[in-house]
């Protein structure tokens, strides 16, 4: 269940930091009873960005498939091996 805190609680920075590090999802901050912003730990942020990047890659791949931009898996893997072996 998401955590929701009023904006006035942000003055307790140490407590908010601990709360962010305990939470596995963002914490919602309200102002005058309405959603205003979201806070999260750096670890949660990085994990979220990594997941978002993966979803973008899947979306790009699906568009490439729709457009017929496909390669044989053996050819693609061979290209990847060549690329990374030369490093």
C-alpha positions in Angstrom: 0.0 0.0 0.0 1.5 3.4 -0.9 2.6 5.7 1.8 1.2 9.2 1.7 2.5 12.1 3.9 1.7 15.8 4.1 4.3 18.3 2.8 4.8 19.7 6.3 6.3 16.4 7.3 9.3 17.0 5.0 11.0 19.2 7.6 11.8 15.9 9.5 14.5 15.0 6.9 16.2 12.2 8.8 12.8 10.5 9.4 11.8 10.9 5.8 15.1 9.6 4.6 14.7 6.4 6.7 11.1 6.1 5.5 12.3 6.2 1.9 15.0 3.6 2.5 12.5 1.2 4.1 9.9 1.6 1.4 10.1 -0.4 -1.8 8.0 2.1 -3.7 7.7 5.9 -3.9 6.2 8.0 -1.1 3.5 10.4 -2.2 3.6 13.9 -0.7 0.4 15.9 -0.5 -0.2 19.7 -0.3 -3.5 21.0 0.9 -4.9 17.5 0.5 -3.9 17.0 -3.1 -1.0 15.1 -4.6 2.0 17.3 -5.1 5.2 15.2 -5.5 6.8 11.8 -5.0 10.0 11.0 -3.2 12.0 7.8 -3.1 15.4 6.4 -2.2 18.2 6.5 -4.8 18.1 2.7 -5.0 14.4 2.7 -5.7 14.9 5.4 -8.3 17.7 3.6 -10.1 15.7 0.3 -10.1 12.7 2.2 -11.5 14.8 3.8 -14.3 16.3 0.4 -15.2 12.9 -1.1 -15.5 11.6 1.8 -17.6 14.6 1.4 -19.9 13.8 -2.3 -20.3 10.2 -1.4 -21.2 11.4 1.1 -23.8 13.6 -1.5 -25.4 10.7 -3.9 -25.6 8.5 -1.3 -27.2 11.3 -0.5 -29.7 11.7 -4.2 -30.5 8.0 -4.6 -31.0 7.9 -1.7 -33.5 10.9 -3.1 -35.4 9.1 -6.5 -35.6 5.9 -4.8 -37.0 8.1 -3.0 -39.6 9.8 -6.2 -40.6 13.1 -5.1 -39.3 14.2 -8.5 -38.0 17.4 -10.6 -38.1 18.1 -14.2 -37.8 19.0 -14.9 -34.1 22.3 -16.7 -35.1 23.4 -13.7 -37.2 22.5 -11.2 -34.4 24.4 -13.2 -31.8 27.4 -13.5 -34.1 27.4 -9.7 -34.6 27.2 -9.2 -30.8 30.1 -11.6 -30.2 32.2 -9.8 -32.8 31.4 -6.4 -31.3 32.2 -7.4 -27.7 35.3 -9.6 -28.5 37.0 -6.6 -30.3 36.9 -4.6 -27.1 
